[in-house]
Amino acid sequence: MLTFIIKLRKRILQCLNFENEVIKKMSKSPTRQSPTNVFTAYRIYFILGALFICALVVSNLIFQKFFYWEFFGLYTFEISVGILPYPITFLITDLVSEVYGKKKANQMVTAGIFASLFSLAIVYVAQAVPATSWSPVNDSLFSSVFGATAVAVFASMIAYLLAQFIDIQIFHFWKRVTKGKHLWLRNNFSTFFSQFVDTFSVLFLLCSFGKIPWDRFGGLLLGGFLFKVLIAALDTPFLYLGVALFRRKFNLAVGEELKLPV
């Protein structure tokens, strides 16, 4: 018991020392933001990160249901419902890239990877324990819904890694080329290419593992990519709105990023 108390005291002191170091860094940081604005910026970043991770994890869990959508009689989309929350992740990473910078966007992507692995572990444990005789969801039904989650998470993570890091790289490439101007250009160019990489990669892996028949590959690739491109084009005004609110709140110039201490 005494050993536990000593260890606990040591941990508390370490946390207090870490907090003091953060405060020192903030006081010495070249940022022109006030301490209140810095904490507000972090608070918003964590909220965006939570939304990002939620959209990513949910898309991996619900991907097995497919739906169709008649687009004004011009084209019939046949796509997974897992695509529905996915464009939100690209909107958030573009917003974070524009305001917080490349480093913070990459940190959010990395956090999403660990969240996906953690959700996979939870599904594995839930699938391993036996259902009771009166359970509304028996083992067979649970496995049919979540049984392919491991493959889905693996395929999604590979595609997600490629697409998100490509999206961030292309976004900042065009930001340098345009010197911070023409937000619509880097938003759409980065998203269009990365969404194609994402759609192609995840479908290729799911077909390779036998979760989707190969004869569906072409149609799902075209439908998924066109749907994501359409959503990416429609979310551009929301990106402009979000960036404008950030610039007003933190008094940022066009193309300027928040300089946070840690």
ABEGO torsion letter per residue (X at the ends): XAAAAAAAAAAAAAAAAAAAAAAAAAAABABABBAAAAAAAAAAAAAAAAAAAAAAAAAAAAAABBBBBBBGGABBBBBBAAAAAAAAAAAAAAAAAAAAEAAAAAAAAAAAAAAAAAAAAAAAAAAABBBBAABABBAAAAAAAAAAAAAAAAAAAAAAAAAAAAAAAAAAAAAAAAGGBGAAAAAAAAAAAAAAAAAAAAAAAAAAAGABBAAAAAAAAAAAAAAAAAAAAAAAAAAAAAAAAAAAAAGBBBGBBBBBAX
